[in-house]
Amino acid sequence: MGTKLIFNNGRFKIMQIADVQEFKSVSPDTVKLLELAIREEKPDLIIFSGDQIYGIHPLIWGKSPDKNVRDVISQLLAPVQKAGVPFAVTFGNHDAESGVTKERQAEFYAEIPGYMPGEKRSKTDPGTFFLPVYTENGQEKFAVYAFDTHGSSASGGKSGVTNDQLKWFAEMRERENKALGALPPAIVFQHIPVPEYYNVLKRVKKGTRGSVEAYGEHKNKFYVLPEEIKQQGGFMKESPAVTEENTGEFDVLRADGGVKALSVGHDHNNSFVCDYLGIKLIYTQGAGFHVYGPHLKRGVRLFTIDETDPSAFITYTRTWESLTSSLPKKPLLEFFLTHTPTGMDQALTIVKRASPFALAGCAAAGCAAYLAIKQVKNKKISKIF
């Protein structure tokens, strides 16, 4: 499994990086955000929680997807490698859409010094793993788990953690319990949120200021964050795109008794922490500048664990605006991506409700995006990318 993770002077700091979703040439703003956050926070472990690769447009990856994806991973990990920070990787719904399997991508990550593969569930599931954190005298005191939440289900919705993965988790925790005499506190990282995230939201009437419209099972309903969560700096600018089926993951994590938090990404415009039945349900906003996101609140999340009381961890975010006073290098692209629809459901809703003038504007924006992608394909890279 490589070098052990060890508490440093009684503290251990994890940085979660979500949804960079890069392609071809990594955004210099994404790289700058990671460089600044790593330099300022000095994490002991970095977790990439999925959608490192934006694979939704296969034409971008050309005839040599292996080479191109490897190059992007190398560019993206440059700030991590330069800082010498250990890192681990799970996957999201877009990673494998590039045409390069997740198993192959795991091999690319393994080429970079500092990669922590963890104890994987299987060779074919490299994004589901266990990483223990030890005291200086070699006692396991904390546990990090990651689940690969896969991509789309057979019916087109988002899939989630499977029964086989949950069985593996239960077996690993039983092994820890027997070896240590007690379950160490744990944090679980994954890409797609579980349905229980809706249980911490407040349903409101349509038109309520700051509300977001939900889709899927919660279609035609509107939600806001509870006021106390907003006062703590949390924000929610899009509806949680939870797994289509409730596979019982949250119940398994809660029954474990030692899992203190579940932290996800996937919905780039959401960042908050809510307590629910003894577990903190956490969102981390997107960090990438080549996809939609929360403007200058794109950022990363930190978790500080104290060796004397690892259950009572502290979590907070560092954003672009908190790390630098400068604007992104490509403000026009960033503005466009900040205001683009977050998914097909929202796009269709906008079309249904929009005026002819607004639709014309959307069509013009779509044409511009198409031409930009075509330029990428033809290696005529526009300055806005």
Secondary structure, DSSP 8 states (H G I E B T S, - for coil): --S-EE-BTTEEEEEEEB---B-SS--HHHHHHHHHHHHHH--SEEEEES--B--S-GGGGTT-HHHHHHHHHHHHHHHHHHHT--EEEE--SSGGGGSS-HHHHHHHHHTSTTB---EEEETTEEEEEEEEEE-TTS-EEEEEEEE---SB-TTSSB----HHHHHHHHHHHHHHHHHHSS---EEEEESS--GGGGGGSEEE-TT-TT-EE--GGGTT-EEE--HHHHHTT-EE-S-----SS--SHHHHHHHHS-EEEEEE-SSTTEEEEEEETTEEEEE--B--SSS---GGG-EEEEEEEETT-TTS-EEEEEEHHHH-SS--S-HHHHHHHHSS-SSHHHHHHHHHH--HHHHHHHHHHHHHHHHHHHHHHTT---TT-
